[in-house]
Amino acid sequence: MLAPPFLRLLRPGLTWVSVLIGSWGSHAQEVGVSTNLAPEFSVIRGAFQTGIADPLVFPQSRVRLPQPPVVSGTATAPEVPVAPDIIPDALGVTSADGFSYLWDTVECRLLGVWMGPMTDLDNREVHSVPAKRGFTAIGPHPLANSQDAFGFPLFQGYLRENGLPVFRYLWGKLAITETILPPVGGPDGPRFKIRYQIQKGSSNLLIEIPEALKPGIQPSAGEWDGNRLKLSPKEAVDFTLSFPLIPPGAAAPPQAPTPSAPAPPLPPP
């Protein structure tokens, strides 16, 4: 079987780390595999309890067909328990300095970002993530209202580029590459970025941003029209969305109380 077209044309410095079954249009079936992407990054793949109950974040859960069991060696992977906030196949990524995020391979989107390790990863059928996160997905996928993004996204696997996971998926006409860039300091605090590289689009791209998230987002290209960011096909080839690691309006970390000054001594009787 021939490798997918983009796999045969990988640039130097890219390493294929996810197993694809079938052709370029097939869905990857590697589940529950922990892989070191680089000395400073690691990823675990499997089912996660997200704590996200918004059905708009997971539209494919309404139409997802039962999946055949995934066989690893001679053992069959256990069935994933059913709950509104459990997703069957996601990638949890953590860096050595504590930057972590969760990326859903079914919906093909970032679900959460936080500082700190993953939680409950050992000997569990379903992993979990911290309840308190710097970023949590809300509403439909940002690309869902783009004319060229019809149907549902189809995950095509992930690569390693300069030590970072690079996710690839197809959606309608679009071939999309998405990279989560670790936070760097700035005048308004640390910010992380989502880098999109979108090919084959023939219409303007529309990035739909929920009202609650828009105040903190800084795009590298495009023009705002209300809560929608419009980009031409040329601009969509490579652009970033910058997010604050602590969203606007989020509570700041608690500070230690300042000791009160001692009361002045009473005058002598």
Summary of the structure (lengths in Angstrom):
residues: 269
radius of gyration: 21.4
end to end distance: 99.7
largest distance: 99.7
contacts: 709
relative contact order: 0.14
helix: 5%
strand: 39%
